[in-house]
Amino acid sequence: MKNFELLMCCLGNGMTVCNKAIEENGDYKCIAHIANCGKITWYVNPERYIPSDALLKIEHTANVQHEK
């Protein structure tokens, strides 16, 4: 996908996952949240919206969070 640039940031209650290539309401498009326990809450359909390499990075980050 051309318009996709992965951004993950920690906000204390887990990690927010965004697409830096698209802005909505003055901020990057939020695509998921990874809770401190590793649970992913998707805000988009991951299979349709997220490139496979970025999807693997998000899932890996969730697994690392779960192992902490």
Secondary structure by P-SEA (a helix, b strand, c coil): cccbbbbbbbcccbbbbbcccccccccccccccccccbbbbbcccccccccaaaaaaaaaaaaaaaac
